[in-house]
Amino acid sequence: MTRTTSKADLDQPLLRSTEIGGLRLPNRVVVAPTTRARAANDGHTPTELHAAYYGQRASAGLIITEGAWVGERAIGFVNVPGAYSEQQLEGWRRVTDVVHALGGRIVLQLWHTGSASHPDHLGGELPGGPSAVDLKELSFTASGFRPTVTPRELTPAELAATVAEYRAASGNARRVGFDGVEIHALGSSSLVPQFLNPRLNLRTDGYGGDRARRRRLLLEIVDAVAEPWEGRCTGVRLSPYWTSGEFFAPDEELLADYDELVAELNDRPVAYLHLRGKDPVAPGDAPDLAAIARYRRLFRGPMVVNNGFDRESGNAVIEAGLADAVSFATHYIANPDLVTRFALGRDLATGDPATYYAGSAGGFVDYPVSAWEQDGRE
C-alpha cells in the first residue's frame, strides 16, 4: 500500500541541508567508507563497477569512499584500490565525474594498514608499524584471512616518507576531482591508531613515550594532507571506542589520550571529525549518545557520527545537537536510494554479508531502489 509522505517526513533532521568543509550538503545522510574489495586487478585500480556503485549513491549529502592506499607499502587488504599511480587516478577520475554529473559530493579516504598488513601483500617483506609488536589479528589476503606477524619498527626516515605519501595521495585526489579527503584512523587496521595505542607503540623517540608524541604522526599527516587544498577539506575518522583483540579496549587511559587528541584537532585544518561510536551492547540497541557527547564537547567543528544508526536514531542525534550528519555503512550497501527511503518512510533492504568483501557486480551494484507499491486506487 502506498504511504502518503507528510511535510514532517520531509522536515526530518537527516534531510536538512548543512555545510561541512566548505561543501553545501543537501541532506545529512552520508555514505560511510566501506571496504568492498572490488578492485580485482594487478594495479589496485578502480573500475567501471566503482563508478556505478558510487554513482548509484550520489543522492547522499556526502560520499566518503572506501579507504584507498597511499602507497605500495600501505597495502594490507585484498582488492582495495590505491591513489598513487596514474592508472588508479584515471579510474578515480571516472568515479568523480559520474558522481558530480549526478549532483553528488565525494571525498577520498586515505589508508595505510601498518602492522595490520601481511608479507603476502608486500612481496614477502615484513609490514612496518610503531613497534615490533604483533597485533595478533587477521589480514585478508589473496589466500584468505591469515594471522598477522610481528612487524618491524618504522624508522623516523620511513615515517617522513609515509607522511609524504599521504601528502601526494591527497594532491592526487584533488587533481582527479574529489571534493576533499578523509584520513582513515579507524580501529586496528590503520597505522594511525596503532601509533596512538600505548600497548602497541613502545617507542621512546619523538613518535612515542607519552600522549603528545604518540599523536605526532597523525598531526603531521593532517598538516601534510591539508597542504594541497585551500580551506578545510580534510576529515579525520577516529574510533576511540574500538574493541578488538588484546590491544584495543576503550579504557579510561586510552579515552583520555583521544580526549587530548580531539581537542588538539581544533587547531589543525580539519573539515570535520568522523566519529565511530560505541558498539551496541545487543543488536538493535540505540547508539550510546553519551559516548558521542564526550567528543562533541571537545571538538568545535562539524561532526559526523557512525555505528548502529537508523532513520530514527539518526534524526535523534542531529536533533539533540550532538552531530551534524550521520554516516551509514551496511544500510548503504543494500540501499543505494537510502535518502529516498528515509524521506518516504520505506523499509530498508538487508545486504548479503557473503558479498561484502568478495565478488564482482553481485552484491555490489545490483541492489534495486525501492519499488512503488500500488494499493489498487488511482
Protein Blocks (a to p, Z undefined) as FASTA:
>chain_A
ZZdddfklmmgfklpccdeehiacfbfcdcddddehlagcfkopacfklmmmmmmmmmpm
bdcdddddfbfklgccehiacfkbfklmmmmmmmmmmmmmnopacddddddekjmmcfkl
nnopacddfbdcdfkiadddfkopcdddddddddfklmmmmmmmmmmmmmmmmmnopabd
cddfehjlbfklmmmpmklmmcfbfkghifklmmmmmmmmmmmmmmmpgcjfbdcdddfk
bcehjlbccdfklmmmmmmmmmmmmmpccfbdcddddddfbghiacdfklmmmmmmmpmb
dcddeehiafklmmmmmmnopafbdcdfklmmmmmklmmmmmnopacddddfklmmgcjk
noplmcccdddddehiZZ
